[in-house]
Amino acid sequence: MVQRIWIENAGIAIDCLTDETIYDALKRQGYHLRVSCRNGVCEICEVQLLQGEIRQRYPEKHLKLEKQKNQKPEAVFACTCMPLSDVRVNIEGLKCPGELSVKKLLCDITANEKLNHDVYRIRLRMPATASMSAEYFAGQYLDMYLPDGQKASFSIGSAPDAGRDLELHIRHVPDSELSTAILDHLLNEKTVEIELPKGDCYLQAHSIGADTRLIMAAASTGFAQIKSVVEHLLANQFSNQIHIYWGARVEEDMYLEKLPEQWAAEHPNVHFEPIVSEPEKSPGWNGRTGLLPEAILEDFSDFDDVEIFTSGSPAMVYALLDACEARGFKEENMHSDVFAYAPRK
């Protein structure tokens, strides 16, 4: 049985399935409501019931409000409240599909680790207070601000399911004063200012069709964005086929490659292909060689029901797009931040 949830202050209505909470119904249809504990204790997901019948699991409550002129709304919690009839509610702070609030935050720098000869993993923790909390989708990025006002953008390498903790993969470019200044700050200071979320290249597990195959194509530290997306999919028990391609110039440019190997070993729907483009400079490399687009074309005879998420240089992304289009792939099924910051004429 399907109940109708009318959200008065937003002017929208959604369907709610039997035994589905208001929060689950919103999430299933792409709406975003701030939650924390998901069991009715923290009270963050409070909504106002205006009309209709509900049963709340915790705190246990059964309400039935008629449409009356002086009827006062009742506070209920979206994460434990299930409609028993069509209901009317007010929900403050509700975000429509694809809509999140951009916030500037001061984050704690909780850890740093050198992953290879020039890539560092930096861990940040966002503030705990509700007013300063921020949310993002898998695949989005953040802007980082230094005290002197300099700014740089970095893909978020952690999944939204990790809560307040953020992970960044930052390559040190010695010839860049900004790169050196950023790492000097991150390795020696306790806090850093960031702004998030940014970017339209993101993924939500519930939005992917049941028959869709996913290709995740990364070059260099573009793996951070792919890592966020894959970890989000796995956290939500995504069972579609996921093919991960990670290209590097030489073997020593790889880092964290044991992680996607572990994903592939533990999940039969995950496949991982590391690729080195200059094997003559990697004498110990026994894996796949060549260019990333070539490897994908070798493995896919058709691109029916395929969506591609890719992160790398504009040259790599457009080379991949051109190669796949020659095999019948549709451009609208490729997702990359490159299309926004480096569009082709």
C-alpha positions as CSV (number, residue, x, y, z in Angstrom):
1,M,0.0,0.0,0.0
2,V,1.3,3.4,-0.9
3,Q,0.7,6.5,1.2
4,R,1.1,10.1,0.0
5,I,3.3,12.6,1.9
6,W,2.4,16.2,1.1
7,I,5.3,18.5,2.1
8,E,3.4,21.8,2.5
9,N,6.3,24.2,2.9
10,A,8.1,22.8,-0.2
11,G,5.0,22.4,-2.4
12,I,5.8,18.8,-3.3
13,A,4.4,15.3,-2.7
14,I,6.1,11.9,-2.6
15,D,5.0,8.3,-2.3
16,C,5.7,6.3,0.9
17,L,5.7,2.5,0.7
18,T,4.2,0.3,3.4
19,D,6.4,0.2,6.6
20,E,8.7,2.8,5.1
21,T,9.7,5.8,7.3
22,I,9.3,9.3,6.1
23,Y,13.1,9.6,5.9
24,D,13.5,6.4,3.9
25,A,10.9,7.5,1.4
26,L,12.6,10.9,1.0
27,K,16.0,9.2,0.6
28,R,14.7,6.7,-2.0
29,Q,13.4,9.5,-4.2
30,G,16.6,11.6,-4.0
31,Y,15.6,14.1,-1.4
32,H,18.0,15.0,1.4
33,L,17.2,15.6,5.0
34,R,19.8,16.1,7.7
35,V,20.0,13.0,10.0
36,S,22.5,11.6,12.5
37,C,21.5,8.7,14.8
38,R,18.6,7.4,12.6
39,N,16.8,6.0,15.7
40,G,15.0,9.0,17.1
41,V,17.5,10.0,19.8
42,C,19.3,13.0,18.4
43,E,16.1,14.7,17.2
44,I,17.9,16.3,14.2
45,C,15.3,15.0,11.7
46,E,12.3,16.5,13.4
47,V,9.4,17.4,11.1
48,Q,6.0,18.9,11.8
49,L,2.9,16.7,11.3
50,L,0.0,18.8,10.1
51,Q,-2.6,16.2,9.1
52,G,-2.9,12.4,8.9
53,E,-2.1,9.3,10.9
54,I,1.4,8.1,11.8
55,R,3.1,5.5,14.0
56,Q,6.5,6.4,15.4
57,R,8.8,3.6,16.5
58,Y,10.9,5.7,18.9
59,P,10.0,7.6,20.9
60,E,6.8,5.4,20.6
61,K,3.9,7.4,19.5
62,H,0.6,7.0,17.6
63,L,-0.9,10.3,16.2
64,K,-4.0,11.0,14.1
65,L,-4.5,14.7,13.2
66,E,-7.6,15.9,11.5
67,K,-7.8,18.9,9.2
68,Q,-9.1,21.5,11.7
69,K,-8.7,25.3,11.6
70,N,-6.9,25.5,15.0
71,Q,-5.1,22.1,14.9
72,K,-1.6,22.5,16.2
73,P,1.2,20.6,14.4
74,E,2.9,17.8,16.2
75,A,6.7,17.2,16.2
76,V,7.7,13.7,14.9
77,F,11.0,12.2,13.7
78,A,11.4,11.3,10.1
79,C,13.8,8.4,10.7
80,T,11.3,6.5,12.9
81,C,7.9,7.8,11.8
82,M,5.8,5.8,9.4
83,P,2.6,7.1,7.8
84,L,-0.5,5.0,8.2
85,S,-2.5,7.3,5.9
86,D,-1.8,10.2,3.5
87,V,-0.2,12.9,5.6
88,R,0.7,16.6,5.4
89,V,3.9,17.8,6.9
90,N,6.3,20.7,7.1
91,I,10.0,19.9,6.7
92,E,12.6,22.6,7.3
93,G,15.9,22.3,5.5
94,L,14.8,19.7,3.0
95,K,17.0,19.5,-0.1
96,C,15.7,18.5,-3.4
97,P,17.6,15.8,-5.5
98,G,21.0,17.1,-6.3
99,E,20.8,20.1,-3.9
100,L,23.1,20.5,-0.9
101,S,24.1,23.6,1.1
102,V,27.7,24.8,0.4
103,K,29.4,25.7,3.7
104,K,32.8,27.0,4.7
105,L,34.2,25.1,7.6
106,L,37.3,25.0,9.8
107,C,38.3,21.4,10.0
108,D,40.8,19.6,12.3
109,I,43.7,18.0,10.5
110,T,43.7,14.6,12.1
111,A,46.3,12.6,10.2
112,N,48.8,12.6,7.3
113,E,50.5,9.8,5.6
114,K,52.9,9.6,2.6
115,L,51.5,7.0,0.3
116,N,54.3,6.9,-2.3
117,H,57.1,9.2,-3.5
118,D,54.9,12.3,-3.9
119,V,51.3,11.5,-2.8
120,Y,50.1,12.2,0.7
121,R,46.8,11.1,2.3
122,I,45.4,13.8,4.5
123,R,42.6,13.2,6.9
124,L,40.3,16.0,8.1
125,R,37.4,16.0,10.6
126,M,34.5,18.3,10.1
127,P,32.9,20.1,13.1
128,A,30.4,18.1,15.2
129,T,27.9,20.9,15.8
130,A,24.7,20.6,13.8
131,S,24.8,24.2,12.6
132,M,28.3,23.7,11.2
133,S,27.8,20.2,9.8
134,A,28.0,19.7,6.0
135,E,27.1,17.0,3.6
136,Y,28.3,15.9,0.2
137,F,27.6,13.3,-2.5
138,A,30.1,10.6,-3.5
139,G,32.4,12.1,-6.2
140,Q,32.2,15.7,-5.2
141,Y,35.2,17.9,-4.3
142,L,36.1,20.7,-1.9
143,D,38.0,23.9,-2.0
144,M,40.8,24.4,0.5
145,Y,41.9,27.9,1.7
146,L,45.2,28.9,3.1
147,P,45.5,31.8,5.6
148,D,46.8,34.1,2.9
149,G,43.7,33.5,0.8
150,Q,45.2,31.1,-1.7
151,K,42.8,28.3,-2.8
152,A,43.0,24.9,-4.4
153,S,40.5,22.2,-5.2
154,F,40.7,18.5,-4.2
155,S,38.5,15.5,-4.8
156,I,37.1,14.0,-1.6
157,G,38.5,10.5,-1.3
158,S,36.1,9.3,1.4
159,A,32.4,8.3,1.0
160,P,29.6,10.4,2.5
161,D,28.9,7.3,4.6
162,A,32.1,8.0,6.6
163,G,30.3,10.9,8.4
164,R,32.5,13.8,9.6
165,D,35.8,12.3,8.4
166,L,37.2,13.4,5.1
167,E,40.1,11.9,3.1
168,L,42.2,13.8,0.5
169,H,44.9,12.4,-1.8
170,I,47.3,15.3,-2.5
171,R,50.2,15.1,-5.0
172,H,53.2,17.3,-4.2
173,V,54.4,19.3,-7.3
174,P,57.8,20.7,-6.3
175,D,57.8,23.4,-9.0
176,S,54.5,24.7,-7.7
177,E,54.6,27.3,-4.9
178,L,50.9,26.7,-4.1
179,S,51.4,22.9,-3.9
180,T,54.3,23.3,-1.5
181,A,52.5,25.9,0.6
182,I,49.4,23.6,0.9
183,L,51.4,20.6,2.0
184,D,53.5,22.7,4.4
185,H,50.3,23.9,6.0
186,L,48.7,20.4,6.2
187,L,51.7,18.7,7.6
188,N,52.5,21.3,10.2
189,E,49.2,23.0,11.3
190,K,46.2,21.7,13.3
191,T,43.3,23.1,11.3
192,V,42.5,24.1,7.7
193,E,39.5,26.0,6.2
194,I,37.6,24.3,3.5
195,E,34.4,24.9,1.5
196,L,32.1,22.0,0.3
197,P,30.4,20.4,-1.5
198,K,31.5,21.4,-5.0
199,G,31.0,19.7,-8.4
200,D,28.2,18.2,-10.4
201,C,30.0,14.8,-11.1
202,Y,28.6,12.7,-8.3
203,L,26.7,9.5,-7.8
204,Q,23.9,8.3,-5.5
205,A,23.5,4.5,-5.2
206,H,19.7,4.6,-5.4
207,S,19.7,6.5,-8.7
208,I,21.5,3.8,-10.7
209,G,19.3,1.4,-12.8
210,A,19.3,-2.3,-11.9
211,D,20.9,-3.3,-15.2
212,T,23.5,-0.5,-15.4
213,R,27.1,-1.4,-15.7
214,L,29.6,1.1,-14.2
215,I,33.1,1.9,-15.5
216,M,35.2,3.9,-13.1
217,A,38.2,5.3,-15.0
218,A,40.9,7.2,-13.1
219,A,44.3,8.6,-13.8
220,S,46.9,9.4,-11.1
221,T,45.2,11.0,-8.0
222,G,41.9,11.0,-9.9
223,F,41.6,7.7,-8.0
224,A,40.4,9.7,-4.9
225,Q,37.1,10.6,-6.6
226,I,36.6,7.0,-7.8
227,K,37.4,5.7,-4.3
228,S,34.6,7.9,-2.8
229,V,32.1,6.6,-5.4
230,V,33.0,2.9,-5.0
231,E,33.0,3.0,-1.2
232,H,29.6,4.6,-1.3
233,L,28.3,1.9,-3.6
234,L,29.7,-0.9,-1.5
235,A,28.4,0.7,1.7
236,N,24.9,0.6,0.2
237,Q,25.3,-3.1,-0.9
238,F,25.3,-2.2,-4.6
239,S,25.4,-5.4,-6.7
240,N,25.8,-4.1,-10.3
241,Q,29.0,-4.7,-12.1
242,I,31.7,-2.2,-11.3
243,H,34.8,-2.1,-13.5
244,I,37.7,0.1,-12.1
245,Y,40.5,1.2,-14.4
246,W,43.4,3.1,-12.9
247,G,46.1,4.4,-15.2
248,A,49.5,5.7,-14.2
249,R,52.6,6.7,-16.2
250,V,54.9,4.4,-14.2
251,E,54.5,1.8,-11.5
252,E,55.8,4.0,-8.7
253,D,53.0,6.5,-9.4
254,M,50.5,3.9,-8.1
255,Y,49.4,4.2,-4.5
256,L,46.8,2.4,-2.4
257,E,46.4,-0.2,-5.2
258,K,46.0,-2.9,-2.6
259,L,42.6,-1.3,-1.7
260,P,40.8,-1.9,-5.1
261,E,42.5,-5.3,-5.2
262,Q,40.8,-6.0,-1.9
263,W,37.4,-4.7,-3.2
264,A,37.7,-7.1,-6.1
265,A,38.6,-10.0,-3.9
266,E,35.7,-9.5,-1.5
267,H,33.0,-8.4,-4.0
268,P,32.3,-10.6,-7.1
269,N,30.8,-7.6,-8.9
270,V,34.0,-5.5,-8.6
271,H,36.8,-5.8,-11.2
272,F,40.1,-3.9,-11.0
273,E,42.6,-3.2,-13.8
274,P,45.7,-1.2,-13.0
275,I,47.5,0.1,-16.2
276,V,51.0,1.5,-16.8
277,S,51.5,3.5,-19.9
278,E,55.4,3.6,-19.8
279,P,56.4,0.0,-18.9
280,E,59.9,0.5,-20.1
281,K,60.4,2.8,-17.0
282,S,58.9,0.2,-14.7
283,P,61.1,-2.8,-14.9
284,G,59.3,-4.8,-12.2
285,W,55.8,-4.3,-13.7
286,N,54.0,-7.5,-14.8
287,G,50.6,-6.0,-15.1
288,R,48.6,-4.5,-18.0
289,T,50.3,-1.8,-20.1
290,G,49.1,0.8,-22.6
291,L,46.6,3.7,-22.5
292,L,43.5,3.6,-20.4
293,P,41.0,4.2,-23.3
294,E,42.6,1.3,-25.2
295,A,42.2,-1.0,-22.3
296,I,38.5,-0.2,-21.9
297,L,37.8,-0.8,-25.6
298,E,39.6,-4.1,-25.4
299,D,37.3,-5.2,-22.6
300,F,34.0,-3.8,-23.8
301,S,32.4,-4.9,-27.1
302,D,29.4,-2.7,-26.5
303,F,28.3,0.1,-24.2
304,D,24.7,-0.8,-23.8
305,D,23.6,0.1,-20.2
306,V,27.0,1.5,-19.4
307,E,27.7,4.7,-17.4
308,I,31.3,6.0,-17.1
309,F,32.6,8.1,-14.2
310,T,36.1,9.4,-15.0
311,S,38.7,11.6,-13.3
312,G,41.9,12.7,-14.8
313,S,43.3,15.3,-17.2
314,P,41.1,16.9,-19.9
315,A,43.3,15.2,-22.5
316,M,42.6,11.7,-21.0
317,V,38.9,12.3,-20.4
318,Y,38.2,13.5,-24.0
319,A,40.4,10.8,-25.5
320,L,38.3,8.3,-23.5
321,L,35.0,9.9,-24.6
322,D,36.1,9.9,-28.3
323,A,37.2,6.3,-28.2
324,C,34.0,5.1,-26.6
325,E,31.7,7.2,-28.8
326,A,33.3,5.5,-31.8
327,R,31.8,2.3,-30.4
328,G,28.3,3.7,-30.0
329,F,28.7,5.1,-26.4
330,K,26.5,8.2,-25.7
331,E,28.2,11.3,-24.3
332,E,25.4,11.9,-21.8
333,N,26.4,8.7,-20.0
334,M,29.9,9.9,-19.2
335,H,30.4,11.9,-16.0
336,S,33.4,14.0,-15.3
337,D,34.3,17.4,-13.7
338,V,36.4,18.1,-16.8
339,F,33.2,18.9,-18.7
340,A,32.6,21.8,-16.3
341,Y,36.1,23.3,-15.9
342,A,37.6,22.5,-19.3
343,P,34.7,22.3,-21.9
344,R,35.6,21.7,-25.5
345,K,34.5,24.2,-28.1
